[in-house]
Amino acid sequence: MSDLHDVVIVGGGLVGASLAIALDRLGLDVGLVEATPAGALPAVFDQRNLSFAAATVNALTALGVMQRLQGPPGPIRRIHVSRAGDFGRVLLDAGDYGRDAFGQVVVARDFGHALEARLGDLQRLTRYRPATFVGLGDCADGRREVRIADASGERRLRARLVVGADGTRSAVRQALGIEASEHDYLQTLFVARVRTAKAPDGTAWERFTDTGPTALLPRGDRHYGLVHGVARDAADAVQALDDSAWLQRVQAVLGWRAGRLLESGPRSAYPLIQVLARHLVGERALLLGNAAQTIHPLGAQGFNLGLRDALTLAELIGDAARDPGADDLLQAYVQRRAPDREQTLAFSDGLARLTGNPAPLLRPLRSLGLVAAAQAAPLQSFLVGGAMGFRGQVPALCRSQVQ
């Protein structure tokens, strides 16, 4: 059995679903291969908190997704950055840059439901679910074969372009024979919802330590989204803490800037491992999002970067108005994404290594860096531009909310 599509996307998570919506605007026939059945959300849409940069908010509004959120997002109006043991701090205020907010905090599960509602509107989308990616076949007549398996057995799709948006351990990347480099930060990130004595006022608090970052992100439901990095060898002990001891641990790291921590929701743990694909494209195939790069969550750049991947691809296809899998289009994609990708990777990885290094000689240097960032307008502007997602050649949908 063979099904023909313009584009087949493997992976129905945050980036894959967003790409399907963007491509539908172009009138393309798209197939979306999803591991989860109808009525269920992928595991990525859990209770973690997603920090959407302003560019991401613009794009998702233009795509009609933000309007489908069931709960209000939490605006990030200020960002406070400090490091335990170092003096100095950086405070960025969106009002100083003529903005109401640097971005919005959205609960992943709510975002998943919003994407699902928007996907339900698409008339040209074929959803294969639950289905498993089996492998890639040859290219013939301008199309590449994709083998998937569902309840009916194995079936073969053919597409002018195959997109791997299937996460860090991408099966599409493996099928293309693309190697990936890995760096284990030897840290585990805990994620939870917490309530404080003071309701969030729009300030995002980020505190660096020797064992990773701890941050409070202002949600729209009068709670904070907490991320707390610990050394990998301490993760089991932290997971075993009761709620009282857990809150005491986090309070000791954050101090009292955001007030007393009163209550915590369930904790989820994620090992921090950077995975970078050595190449992004193959014959009539391309990698996006975490399949292309899984990065350290410092600055919450991962999904924002992946969405810009997807929107850049859609924009190039729309501008070309021709074969979406043509080699020259794929090479143009690689070139256009290079500055944003390289700068974002350098920022997240460099900051993670610098702030997590306990060497005493680095403390005065980091402190001087914090003081400089607090006083130097050009450096602040660079940080703000990156935090808001305006880095490199930004896709048009990221620059305006106009549909």
PEGIVEN-V69939 format. One record per helix or strand of 3 or more residues. SS is the DSSP state (A for helix, B for strand). FROM is the first residue (numbers start at 1). LEN is the number of residues. If there is no record, write none. Layout:
((SS:FROM:LEN) (SS:FROM:LEN))
This chain:
((B:2:9) (A:14:11) (B:30:4) (B:49:5) (A:54:9) (A:66:3) (B:74:3) (B:78:6) (B:90:4) (A:94:4) (B:103:5) (A:108:12) (B:125:4) (B:132:9) (B:143:8) (B:153:12) (A:171:5) (B:180:17) (B:203:7) (B:212:7) (B:224:8) (A:232:9) (A:243:12) (B:261:4) (B:268:10) (B:285:3) (A:289:3) (A:298:3) (A:302:19) (A:327:30) (A:360:16) (A:377:11) (A:396:4))
